[in-house]
Amino acid sequence: MTAFTVHDRRRLPRSGAQARLHHHHSGLRTLLLPTAGQQVTAVLQVGAGSHDEPETRPGLAHLLEHVLFTGSERYPEVHHFARRVQGWNGRYNASTLDDTMAFFFTVDAEGLAPCLAHLIDMLSRPLLTPESVARERRILDAEFRTRLADPRLHRQALLARLARPSHPLARFTAGNTHSLSAPLASLTGEVRAFHARWFRAGNMALILRGALPDNVDGVLTEALSPLPAGPTPSRPPLPTAFPSNIRQQDWLWRAPQSDTGCALLFPLPEEERVWPWLRHWLREPGLHGALGGLRAAGMASTITVTGQRRQRNQGECQILLDSPGRGQECAAMLEQWLSRMADYLPSQWPSTVRLTAPDPEGFPAPPDARLARLCYLARRVAGEPEADADTLLAPPALPDDHTWRTALKVLSDNGALVIDHDDGRDFTHFTPWTGTPCRPIPRQRPAVADPFRTSLALPATTTTMPPPLKRLIRVPVETGETLRLGWHWPGDQITALERLSLHWRLLLEHVSCTGPKAGVHQSGTNLILDLPVDDSAIRTTLATLFAPLDARWEGLIKHRHRIWRRQLDAAAPAHRLLQVLRDRLDGVARENQRPLSSPTSWCCAYPQAWPETQLSTALSPITARFVPDAATHTASVAAIPTGEQAVPCAFPDHARLLYLPAPRRNALDRLCWRLLQRHLAVPFYQQLRLQQQLGYWVDCRYQEEADGHCGLLLLVQSPAHGQRVLQAALAGFLEHAGTLLAAMPLEDWQCALRSLRAEVGREHSVSGHPFEYRWKQAFYQRSGEANAEPRLLARLTAKDWRDEVLERYAMARPFTLYSTTE
């Protein structure tokens, strides 16, 4: 194996470890990114996707992704990989895109070797039996029927309808029983042939990031040895995706829900160096940015920019805006913006925090951002065989002025293809497979405001000094990076609090001096604000957040809150049930809401080295209405819910959520419930998804709220089975679970305990307690439990824990939420 060393230490972890790029003799390339911590993430990406499957078998790649998890030569048991990852406090998933398939997991560092070996065996020597193909075909069909209520599937179906028939974009990629209706023996043969053609080491890339073990080279050598060698299969050249006559008109479509926004399609710049910077300026909310102009004009509050380069010189840039019915206005503004931006040359750009190293893919916010970044790196590792680690990790270089101007002029001249939502009835076209109503409309570009002259200015900062801090709950922590503020509000102010949270998120995007570290998070009636520890940035940011708003900002926030609430109301039934459960546990009341007043209490976590005078100075911009007289949480504590509750849902699927609460809110009960989840998650999945095949969304998870609530969630969503079937399945599993737990050998309890001890040890590992743990203890008045969990885990035996769990399980009274169709 040949290793290359990265010399740009600004992009390396603080541990001082060096990133390395490995070339395995089989052809696979691996990028190692060591970081401090306790866990490691692996992303293995295969250079094949839905566009590589036979035209006669749409969905074959997606089917293969499912079947790969059903057993391999060394590990023949179905979904054994899930249990192995769970045993190392991990999680896993997979995805199939147009031209890639990605498999990823995150586990404790000690679990890297066994989990990576298992994944490699699963991908290189899968069993691919006819029985597993038949079972996963039915599950894939259930997944497709569920997704028929998702607007994203319909938007993609319309793009396929508009693409050239000879282009892979025109294919149906989701798959269902009809598209995969070949005889089982024939279909199994096609799945095996697709796997044999594309799953070769030379067509793969592996990224490892995290606490890599010292013997990582040996781990790789042993784990990667089963991979079949061989060159990457070649792909034929592609025609352009859309015929010229398609781009001469715009399209309307009707989605299963309203307020789905509009999509604009531009061709990707042929020069790849332009793309990351174009994405940056499209998403920039401040001066010169497209998002800033759209907000100032009242056209949209959010923008999502994605790009798919199908070959080096072609691809599509898709821009999604939360402005249904205004697609042609938005297109006119963005086309004008591109024309003006062509003359704003890179040599003239200022040096700012946002321009230091823009994210080349513009990924969404955490927790998805890190994983998506690793997938992006895997694509680069596979697609740039001559690059070393320096090149792969370096920030994108600025394009020269001529290249920038030429590329943007081409985009503005070609214009956008508008895909807009409409609730009308006079549709003349319908897409294959999904039946999405659509129709063409003349391409029109109304007059719009100049986006360069329409900027949304930040609110004027206040200079009024507040009264003293009164009684503040202080949380000095051993960190020099973060100042955290948190507020409790009464449950009947949830709507006003949601708007305040959205308001702060929008403002923080405009406060460039804070960089990417500032953030706001709302959970129920709690609001948390994180700021970097810099006196100037803190004062500037707080002064901006608490300043009075003008009418344009108020209108933008109301628009964004309306869209956000409708998206929540129109979410899939499983998501709706989870949200309603959180509201019930938080004691949220959505009736008789009033304007936001004072919170019941607030809390501050700040660097331990700060003197009190520095803390008071940093917080001086906060107005008196956010400093309550009382320093205790006076909001009423929500009772643990009981019984059943129906939840109206827009989706036609049936979903049922059974919440099994722990009897009390203490450390012993929380540990018992974490053990309970470790023992029941895999049997629940096997019984309801694999044996009974109720649906593809079957989940058993441990749920803990920050205030101490904890419980076990049993969640099922099915496109074909009604509530009576789901109710019987959940009740049957609960009845069977008690017997299963009692009969489980003590060795299994001991194994689960080892996993739990490692996880708790990681939570308590940094100088007694890390930042998040200390915060919860103070913010939710749980300081008496600071050392309870480690002591309990050290004192009780496996038999003790089994008895404790069984006793509490027998005491628990479930609460059920179920969906009803509106």
HULIN-V899440 format. One line per field, one symbol per residue. ss: DSSP state (@ for helix, = for strand, . for the rest). A space follows every 50 residues. Layout:
# HULIN-V899440
ss=???
This chain:
# HULIN-V899440
ss=.=..=...@@@........====.....======....========...@ @@.......@@@@@@@@@@@.=.......@@@@@@@@...======.... ========@@@@@@@@@@@@@@@@.=...@@@@@@@@@@@@@@@@@@... @@@@@@@@@@@@=....@@@.............@@@@@@@@@@@@@@@.. @@@=======.....@@@@@@@@@.................=...@@@== ===........======....@@@@@@@@@@@@......@@@@@@@.... ..=========..========.....@@@@@@@@@@@@@@@....@@@.. ..@@@@...........@@@@@@@@@@@@@@@@.....@@@@@....... @@@@@@@@@@@@@@..=====.......==......======........ ......................=====....=======..@@@@@@@@@@ @@@@@@@@@@.@@@@@@.=====..=======..@@@@@@@@@@@..... @@@@@@@@@@@@@@@@@@@...@@@@@@@@@@@@@@.............. =======....@@@@@@@.....@@@................=======. ...========.....@@@@@@@@@@@@@@@@@@@@@@@@@.....==== ====.....=========....@@@@@@@@@@@@@@@@@@@@@..@@@@@ @@@@@@@@@@@@@.......@@@@@@@@@...@@@..@@@@@@@@..@@@ @@@@@@@@@@@..========.
